[in-house]
Amino acid sequence: MIVILKQHATEEDRQNLIEELERYGVKVHLSEGDQRTVLGLVGDTTKIDKSVLEANDAVHAVKRVAEPYKKANRKFHPEDTVVKVGNTQVGGGNLTVMAGPCSVESREQILAVAHAVKAAGATMLRGGAFKPRTSPYSFQGMGPQGLDLLREAKEETGLPIVTEIMDPNDLKYFRDIDVLQVGARNMQNFDLLKALGKTDQPILLKRGLSATYEELLMSAEYIMSEGNPNVILCERGIRTFETYTRNTLDVAAVPVLRKLTHLPIIIDPSHSGGRRELVVPLSLAGIAAGADGIEVEVHNDPAHALSDGPQQLLPEAFEVLMAQLKTVHAAVHAEA
């Protein structure tokens, strides 16, 4: 249930109403926007008489919410959430570009790529230190040593770090990492989600290979219900019957999620297309659909990459992509 307050409602009116609602045993979450203030009620609201609430002088409207996700629901939080990451922000009309190699492979590699993507205009450095791989014989990442190399790249370039965490027991290695990524395979690793919810670090939550929109939002709810509101959603392609591409980018996810949730949304053109030549058009399609940014893979020697070489852009191709992204982003926001 949500309670929308009138614009003239005072702080005293609001506090009295919150105290009254809490007597019913529900939790009340306050969301203040530029245009209106909303109280979101979480818990058993069946005993609350809607008509009694509507009679309150401070109340504009009362609505029951059927969706099981509350904190991630736009109805509870009408204003778009903007997630602050270091010296940049995700959402709020900003163009976020997370760029870097699929895997951290060496000091020389990550520093070279970090400087290249920074020069081209990337806002964050992505790179995998812990890698979930389909085959147990594939490169699994450098682990904590890879995180140290990412920190060194951040120190040299100033770019915030985005990297994947797979196990809640590894949180001790990630205390100073700017954005913790939850991969598609871990979208419903609920122990991991709850542990991340107890931190205050931004979380990049990727959609599972076969997950519905509601399942993605329920995973975000796991994180937010533990107290961490800093969630960024990522559409990274879903599994369909098509085999030409690695996955199928669900461009419709951007406007649909925009309607359902207040959380920022980015797309991953690399994992969805799986082919270098598809990364640019998929990136532009995502931004044209209204995404807040992209997470894209860039490597200085993709032919010899230890993972996902065919989908990684060369730095010079990324530089061209950045110019195109800025043009499309400006056009979308000019129309808005």
RAWODA-V539262 format. One record per pair of residues at least 4 apart in sequence whose ideal C-beta (glycine too) atoms are under 6 Angstrom apart, sorted by the first residue. I is the first residue (numbers start at 1). J is the second residue. Records with the same first field share a line. If there is no record, write none. Layout:
BEGIN
I->J, J
END
This chain:
BEGIN
1->41, 45, 64
2->38, 40, 63, 65, 75, 76
3->39, 59, 62
4->36, 38, 60, 61
5->9, 37, 58
6->58, 60
9->13, 14, 58
13->58
17->58
18->28
21->28
22->28
24->47, 48
26->41, 43
27->42, 43
28->39, 41
29->40
31->38, 77
32->37
33->78, 79
40->70, 76
41->45
42->70
50->62
53->59, 62
54->59, 62
65->75
67->73
69->73, 217, 218, 221
70->76
71->221, 224
72->217, 220, 221, 224, 261
74->261, 262
77->262
80->91, 262
81->262, 263
82->89, 91, 92
83->90, 202, 230, 232, 264
84->89
85->160, 178, 179, 202
86->160, 178
88->123
89->94
90->96, 232, 264, 292
91->264, 292
93->333
95->293, 329
96->123, 292, 293
97->122, 123, 293, 294
98->124, 126, 162, 295
99->117, 122, 296, 298
100->113, 125, 126, 127, 298
101->113, 127, 299
102->128, 297, 307, 308
103->128, 131, 141, 306, 307
104->110, 127, 129, 142, 146, 149
105->109, 306
107->149
110->114, 127, 149, 153
111->153
112->300
113->298, 300
114->125, 153, 157
116->315
117->122, 298
118->157, 159
120->318, 319, 322
121->322
124->159, 160, 162
125->153, 159, 161
126->162, 295
127->150, 163
128->141, 164
129->141, 142, 146, 147, 163
130->141, 164, 166
131->140, 141
132->166, 183, 185
133->138
139->306, 307
141->146
142->146
144->173
147->173
150->161
154->159, 161
160->178
161->177, 178
162->179, 181
164->181, 183
165->170, 174, 180
168->191, 192, 195
174->180
179->202, 204
180->201, 203
181->204
182->186, 205
183->206
184->206, 208, 209, 236
186->192
187->208, 211, 219
190->222
193->219, 222, 223
194->222, 226
196->203, 223
197->223, 226, 228
198->226
199->228
202->230
203->223, 231
204->232, 234
205->220, 231, 233
206->234, 236
207->211, 216, 235, 236
209->239
210->239
211->215, 216
213->256
217->261
220->231
221->225
223->228, 231
224->229
231->263
232->264
233->263, 265
234->266, 268
235->250, 253, 267
236->268, 271, 272
237->247, 248, 249, 271, 272
238->247, 248, 250
240->248
242->248
245->273, 274
246->274
247->272
249->272, 282
251->285, 289
252->256
253->257
254->265, 289, 290, 291
257->261, 265
258->290
264->292
265->291, 292
266->291, 292, 293, 294, 295
267->286, 291, 294
268->295
269->273, 279, 282, 283, 296
270->279, 296, 297, 311
273->278, 279, 282
274->311
278->282
279->313
280->321
283->294
284->328
286->291
287->291, 325, 328, 329
288->328
297->311, 312
298->313, 318
299->305, 312
302->309, 312
305->309, 312
313->317, 318
325->329
330->334
END
